[in-house]
Amino acid sequence: MTYLVLARKWRPRSFDTLIGQDHVVRALTHALSTQRLHHAWLFTGTRGVGKTTLSRILAKSLNCETGITATPCGVCRACTEIDSGRFVDYVELDAASNRGVEEMTQLLEQAVYAPSSGRFKVYMIDEVHMLTGHAFNAMLKTLEEPPPHVKFILATTDPQKIPVTVLSRCLQFNLKQMTAEAIVAHLQEVLGHESMQFETPALRLLAQAASGSMRDALSLTDQAIAYSAGHLTTEAVQGMLGTIDHRHLVSLLQALSVGDASQVLRVADELAARGLSYSGALADLAVLLSRVAIQQRIPGTIPADDPQAEDIVQLAAGLHPDQTQLFYSVAVHSRQELSLAPDEYAGFVMACLRMLALVPPGSLTPVSPPPAPSEGPEASHPAAPVVAEAAAVVAAPEPPVAVVVQPIVAATVQPNDTPAWEDEPVAVTQQEVSQPEPVLVVVQQPAPQFDEPPKHVADNGDDFETLHTQEFAAIDEGQFEPIEMGDPDFDMLDGMQESVVELAAPVFAPERKKTKSPRLRNMTASAWPALAATLPVTGLAAELARQSEWLGVQGEQINLRVAIRTLAESPGKARLCTVLSEHFGTVVQLSVEYGATGDETAHAVEQAQKVVRQQEAELAVAADPFVLTLINEFGAQVVSGSISAVPLNRAA
């Protein structure tokens, strides 16, 4: 006996055995029970969801010898011949190969004759959207007013391509895709009747690969039975489908969460050794990350009997929600870019390394600000690394020696108002540094500090030069060994001079009185969106400006609020602070807090303007004389969602 594949052998033969289309079964059952029968039905849906099966069950219900019923007997001549494809009054036409007006005309000529042996002539036209425009026009009149003994059943996977004049003449039913649970349950029943051994995780893999199609699931099951010699194991199904072992994905995510690049490369090498698809790996990784995100947001939603439940719970606890979202985004976009990579291995590895680069380990931990200088004894000895290093090079290690490092060009020293006893151990005096004026840098070892100035210094108002001349004159030169100084290395001195000045300026420069810029003082929350949209920033800084809301100014500190936590903690704050300082003409500090924002953000204003422009565009199209002419004279319709407003940059 010829073997019959599972998809044909286990095709449902009654409404009761049909799976996953309860809404269609309910409507057809009520119509058959009450004898309120339409003359044309349209079944839409993806492949393998039951369109042809429904057509055959409906044909049996209409022609069963027991009468018009929702429960055909299945044993009479009409039912058995329809099941075997031999019933003369049930015609299945493939519109993909019979799409012309000649074939349609021939079918309609036969429709006028009475049925040969059944109660109704039933014409099932599969993939009806493949018919030509002339073929549709030829069937319109018959489809609207067919003979009483004729019923039309149309099936399609793309209802958008069917003319509305045809749609308006049919009862339309949209068949849904099967859920993975429904497919697994049906496969368990089928394999139980077939006396096949199986593992439930293997059936779940087949259900996922079927993508909602029961026919595909049964075909894959046939293939798996042949591949595994009648014992459907998870390992065998994974090898047949080329899917990624869940353990590899879990290991990859664990390595990403701790920043272990070596483990990431080992997982990539294992996938290469098994000959698995990197595109499929990124797709499976995105699916796993989506389940992790759901678990993080709504704990307990993963079923306890799910074999991945334990791993998903552990990953949800170990990953930060922001990391999960970022990894998902990178996985989805990297899968699209995989075709642009030199090879799939390089594309996959770069995608994983991009995840590590964007969210390095510990990057979500708030960085504590540097400690403020204290008032204790240690505060009077600030360490300047460059100055200290220079002092160690030019100063003798034994007694304190004062060394003046000075360029060949003479430097002008202005009097200093700071008394000598308040000099710091490492002092740098800088008066209005500008090129090409020389700068005098004084480097000396720490000298004893006095609680109060010596009396002879306090009494006379000696200036800077006199004071230091007296101090150096009091030193007995015999106490020190001479230091031989070679020719100065001007390149070294220039580098030391620039480094010392840059480090010392914020420490020793006299504090200026800060005045708030008038532009900053007059800034309001309502004016912030317009400013944020025009700031010369890009990347994270631009997104932070667009998504933030103005809270106000406290002194020289600008306070913003943003509703996205990653932006509140992003490094774009430093760049935005610099640009705001340049814009307001004064040095400002930036504080960004995380919280809900209102309508006074550049992003919210932009979205509101986009909605307004879209409404204006739709009104303009609706009032356009040419469009009105097409609607009135040719019955044209404006497809919903086909109108797009012109962007502002193009409109300008």
N, C-alpha and C positions, 0 to 999 in steps of 0.2 A: 504494500500500500504506500502511495506517495505521501511523504512527510508534509504536513501542513504547518506553516510557521505560526508562532504563537500569536502574532498580531491578527492573523485571519482566524485561527482556531478559537481564540477567546474574544472575538468581536461581539459586543453585546447584541442580543437579539430581541430585547424588549426594553421598555422604559425603566423597568425595575432594576435591570442590571447595568444601566448606563451610569457612569461614574463622573462626578464633578460638574454636572450641568443641571442641577436641580431646578434652577429658575426657568430653563427652557422646558424641561419635562413637566413642570407644574402648569405652564401656560398651555402646552399642547394637550395634556391630559384633560384639562377642563374644557378646552374647545371640542375635543372628541366626545367627551361625555355629554355635553349639551348640544351637540350637532351644529355648533356655530363655526363652520369651516370656511376659512378664507380660501381664495383661489390661488394665492401665490405667497410663498414663504421665502425669506432670505436668511441664510445662516452664514454668519461671518465669524472668523477666528483663525488663529494660527494653525499650522499643520498638526495633524494627529490628535485633534481634540474632540472629534466625533461628528463632523458635518455630514459625511457620507453615511455614517452609521445611523444618525437621526433620520436622514432621508429614507433609508430602507425600512426602519421601524415605522415611520409615518406611512409609507406606502403599504406596508402590511396592515396597519390599522385601518386604512381606507378600503382595502380590498379583501380583508379576511372574510372567509365564507360564513363566519358566525355573525357578521354584521360589522358596522362601523363601531369600533371599540378602542379604548385606550390599552387594552390587554389582548393583543392578537394571540390566537391559539398556538401558532408556530408549527402546527402539524397538518393543516389543510394544504390543498394543492397550491393555492396562491401564496401562502406564507413560505412554503418550502421552495417554490420556484423563485421567489424574490430573494431568498437567502442564497440560492445557488446561482443567481444571475440569469435565469432562463424565462422570466415572466415577460411575455410579449408586450404587455401594457405598461411596463415600467422601463423607461428608457433613460440611461445615463449617458450624457453627452459631455465630452471633454472640450471645453471652449478654447483651450490652448491650441488644439489641433483642428478644430472645426469653428473657426472664428469669423468666417466670411459671411456675406449676405446670402450667398447661394445655399450654404448649409442651413442657415436659419430659415430661409424661405421653404426649403424642402421639409423641414421639421414641422413648420406651421401648416403646410398643406396636408400633412398626415394627421394633424391634430383635430381636424374637423370631423373625422370619421369616428364612429362609436367604438368603444373598447371591444376587443375580440373575446376576452374571457373574464375580464375583471369588472369591477364596479366603476373604476375611474382609470383614465389614462394619466399617468404621472410622469412628467418630464423633469428630470434632474439635470441641471446644467452646472457642471463643476467649473471652478475658476472663471466665473462669468465675466469678470472684469477684463478678460483677454479678448472679448468680442470687439469687433470694429464698430465705429460709430454708425455705419450704415446698417449693420446687423442689429444694433440696439434699436434704431429707428424702425426697422422692419418688424420687430416683435412688440412694439409699444401698444398698438391697437389690440392685438390678440391678448397681450398681458393685462390690458385694462378690462376687456370684456371677453373672456374666453368662453368657449362652449361649456355647458353645465357639467360635462363628463371629464373635463380637463383640469388638472392641477399642476402648477409649476412650483418646483423647488430649486432655488438658486443658491449656490455656495461660492464663497470667495474668501481669499485671504487679504484682500485689499479693497475694502468698500469705498475708499475715497475716489477710486477710478470709475465707479459706476455712476452714470448720469442720474441726476436727482429726479428726472421724470420716471426712471425705473424704480428708484427707491420709494417714491411716493405711492407706487402701485403694489407694494409688498409689505408683509409683516416681517419686521427685521428682528432677529435674535442674535445677540453677540455671545458666542461661546467662550467661556473663560479657560485660561490655562490651568492645568492640573497642579495642585499643590504637591510638594515632595512627599508629604505624609500620605496623601491619597494614593500616589503612585507606589510607595513602599507597601502599603496595605494590600493593594491589588496584586503586586508581584508576589507577596507572601502567599496569597490565596492561589495564584496560578501555579507557583512552584510546588506548593503543597499537593495540588492535584496531579502535577507532573512527577511527583515523588523525587524531587531534586533536593539535594542538601545545599544549604546556603547560610551565609552570615548576614545578619541585619545591616551592619555597616557597609557591606558590599552592595546591598540593595539601595542603600541611601546614596551611594556614589552613582549608581545607575540612574536614580531618580534625578539627581542634580545634573547629570550629563544630558538627560532628556529634555531639560528646559521647558517643562510643563506639557510635553507631548506624550500621551500614553502610548501611541504607536511607536514613537522612537524608543521609549523605555522597553517595550516588549521586543523590539528588534535588537536593542543592545543586550537584552537578556539572552536572546538566542545566540548572539555572538559570544557572550560570556560563558554560556554552557559549553559551546564548542571549544573555547579557549582553555577552560579549566577542567575539561573532561567530566562535566556533570557535577562538580563541587565548587560552588561560587564562594570563594574566599575573598577577603578584602585585598590581600596582596595580589591575587590573580586579576581582580577587576582593576586595581590601580595600574598593573602592568599593561593590561589591555587598553585602558583609556589613556594611559600616559599622564595620569594625574599625579600631583605632588603628595607625598606622604605628609600627613598632618604634623608629624613630629619634626619634620624639617622646617616647617613654617613656625612652629613654636620655638624651636632652637634659634631661628633667625630673629624673631622678635625679642627673645631674651637677650641675644647679643646686641641688638640695636638699643635696647633699653639701658644697657650698662656701658655702651660705647666700645664694645669689643670688636674691632675691625678684623682681627685675625679669625675669629669664629665666623664672621660674616663671609669672609673669603672661603673658609672651609665648607660652609653650606653651599655656596655657589659652585665650588668644585665637585661636591657630591651630586648636585643636580646635573652638572655636565657629564659626570661619569655614568649616570643612569640614562643619559640621553633625553632628559625631560625638557619640556618647553619653558623657556623663561617668560614668555608672554603669559602662559598659563600660570606660572608661579606668581607673577605680579597680580594676576586676576584673583587667584586664591588668597594671596596675602591681603588684598583689599577687602575680600569677603570676611576674612578672619578679623581684620581691624574693625570692620563695621560691627561685628558681633561683640568685640571687646568694648567699643564705644557705647553700644546699647547697654551692656552690663554695667559700665561705669555710670551711665546716666540713670538707668532704672535697674538697680540690683535685683537679682532673683528672677529675671525674665528668661534665662536659659533653662530649658527643661532639664530636670535631674537625670533623665535617662539618656540625654545627649552624650555620646562618647567624648565630645570635646569640652564638656561643661567644666571639668576640673581645670583644664589648661586655660580656658577663657577667664575663669574667675581669678586665677593666679596672675595672668597677664593684665587684667583690669586693675588689680591691686598694685602691680609693679610699674605700670606706665602712667605718666601724667596725662590727663585728658587732652591737654594741648599737644603733647607728643603724639597721641593716638590720631588726632585730627590731621596733624602735619604729615605723619607717615602715610595715612590714607591718601591724602592729596598727592604726595610725591609718587606713590605707587600707581595711582590712576593716570597721572600725566606722563609718567615714565613709560607706561605701557603704550601710550599713543606715540611716544618718541622712539620706541624701540626699533622701528623700521629705519630711522635715520642714523642709528649707531653703526659703527664698523661691523660689529657682529653682536648677536644677542647676549653673549657672555659679558662683553664690555658694557653694553647698555644696562644689564641687570646689576652688575657690580657698581657702576657709577650711580645708579638709582639708590642703592643701599648706602654708598658713601655720601651721597647727597643728604640722606636722612641724618647720618652722623654729623655732617658738617653744619646742617641747619640747626640741629638741636643736640649740641654736645652734652656729655654727662655733667649734671649739676648746673646747667645753664638756667634752669628755672628757679634755682635757689636765689632769693634776693641777696644782692651784694651789699654788705654792710659798708656805710660810709667811713672814710678814714677818721681816726680819732682827732678831736680838736686839741690844739696845743694847750697844755696845762700851765698853771701859774707857779708850779713848784720849781725847785732848783734845776731840774733837768730841762726846764723850758728855756733857760738862758743859754743853753748850748745846742742850738739847732745844728743838725748835721747836714752839710752840703757835700754830696759825694765827690763832685768834681773838684771843689776847693780843697777838701781833705786830701784827695789824691795828689793834687798839685803841691800841697804843703809837704807831703811825705817825700816828694821828689827833690825839692829845692831846699828843705830845712835840715839842719843837723839834728841828729837824734838826741843829743845830750841836753844842753841847756836851751832855753827858749831863745830863738833868734828871729828877728824881724827881717823879712826879705821883701823887697819891693820889685815886682815884675812890671816893667814898663817898656813900651815900644820905643823905637828910635825917635819917632816924632814926639815933640814935647807935648805934654798934656796940661790942660788948665784945670786947676783944682779950686773950686769955690769954697768959701768958708762953710763949715758945718755947724748948725745950731745945737747938735747933740753933744753934751759934755763928754769928756774923755772917759769918766768913770762908768758911763752907761754903754760904752762900746761892747759889742758882742765878741766872743772869743774868735770868731771868724767873721770879719767885717768886710763888707764890700760897699764902697761909696760910689754911687753912680749919679751923676748929674746930667740929665737930659742927653741920653745916648742917641747920637745920630751919626750917620755916615757922611763924610769920612772923618769926623772928629775923633781923636784918640780917647781911650778910656783908661783911667788909672785904677789898677787893681792892687789892693794891699792885702797880703796874706801873712798872718802872724800866728804863732802858737798861743794857746790859751794863757792869759795872764791872770794874776790874782785879782779877784773882784773885791770891791769895797762896798760896805753897806752904805757909806756916805762919802762924798768927795773929800779929798784932802783939803785942809784949811787954806794952804797957800794957793791952791787952784781955785777954790771958791771965792777967795777974796779978790784976786785980781782977774780981770776979764780978758785973759790972754786969748788970742785967737787960735785957730787950729794950728798954724805953722809954728808959732812961738811955743805953744804947749808941747808939741811933739819934738821940737828941737831941744827943749829942756830935758825931756825924758830920755832922748838918745844921748845927750851930753853927759848925763849922770851915770851912764853905763861904763864900767871899767873894761876897756877893750882887752886887757890882759887875761880876763877870765875866759875868753873864747878863742877857739882856734880859728884861723882864717879859712874862709871857704873860697875855693877857687871856682870861679864862674867862667865857663867858656863862652865862645861866641853864641849869642842868643839864636835859638831856632825860631824864626819868626812864624813859620807855619804852625809850630806847636803853640806859640803864644797866642796867635790869632784864634786857634780853636779853643784854648783855655779861656781867653777873654770872652768869646761869645758864650761858652757854656756857663761861665761864672755869672755873667751878667743876666742870662736868661733865668738861672736858678735863683739868683739873689734878688731880682727885681721885685717879685711879689712879697718877699720877706722883709726887705729893708727899705723899700721905697716908702716915702712919707705918705700916709693915708690921706687921700683926698676926700673931700666932702661929696657924697653922692646926691645927685639931684635927679628926680624922676623926669624922664623925657615927656614933653607935652603930648607927643603922639601916643605914648604909652598911657599917660594919665587920662586921656580922652577915649581910650579903647573901651568898647562895650561888648556885651555878649551878642547883640544883634549884628554888630559889624564884623565879628570874628569869622563867620562862614565865608564872606566875600574875600577877606584877607587870606584865610587858610587855603582857598582854592587857587590863589595867585602866587603863593610863596614859591621861590625857585628851589624846590626840593624834589627828590625822587625816592622811590623805594619805600622802606619802612617809615622814613621821616614824612614823606608825602601822605602815606596812608594814615599815620598818626594825626597829622594836621587835619585831614578830611573827616576823620571819625571822631574828633575831639570836640568838646564843648567848653566854652570860656566860662570860668568861675570867678575870675577877678585877679587883682594884683595886690600883693602885700609887700610893701617896700619895693625891692627890685625883683621879687619873685612872682612869676606868672603861674597861676594855678589853672590846670585843665583837668577835664574828666573824660574818660573814654570807656566804652562799654565792652571792649575786647581786651581780655587780660594780657594776651601776648603783646599787644601794642603798648600797654601800660608798662611792661617790663622790657621792651625792645631797646636795642642800642640806637635806634633812630632818634631817641630823645636828645642826644648830644648834638647831632646835626641840626635838628629843629631849633634847639636853644641858640646855636651859633647864628642861624639865619634870622631868628627873631631879634637877637642883639643887633645885627646889622640893620634890620628894618627900623627898629625903634631908636637907633642911634645911641644906645647905652647898653652897658653890660647887664644882662638879666640872667636870672636863674629860672629853671623850669621844673615845676612839680606836676606830675601826672598821677591822678588817682583812678582807681577802677570802680566803676559804678554805672548805673543806668543813665543814659543821655536822653535829651529831649529833641526838639525839632531844630535847634539852633546849632547844627553842625553842617559843614560843607556837604557831606554825603547826603544828609536828609534834605537839604535845600535842592541839591541836584536831582534827587529822586522825585521830589515834588514838582520841579520844573519839567522833568521828563514826562510825568503823568499829564501835566497841563498841555505840553506840546503834542503828546499822543492824542489827547481829546481834540485839540484843535485840528490835527491832521485828519482824524476821522470825520469831523464835521466838514472840513474843506472838501474831502472826497465825496461825502454824501451830498453836498450842494453843488458839485461840479456839473456844469451843463452837459458835458460829454458823457459822464457817467450816468446821469439821469436819462439821457437819450438811449444808452445801451440797455438800461433797466426797463424802460417803458416800451421800446420797440422790439427788443430781442429777448426779453425775459432774463437778463443778466442778473447776477447776484454778487455782492461783494463778500468774498470769503472772510469769515471772522479770523482775525489775527494776521491778515495779510498786509495790513497797513502799518507802516513804520514811520515815525516822525524823523525828519532830517536832523542829524546831530547839530549842536550849536556851532561847532567849528566849521562845518560845511555850509550851514545856513549863513554864516557871516561872509 
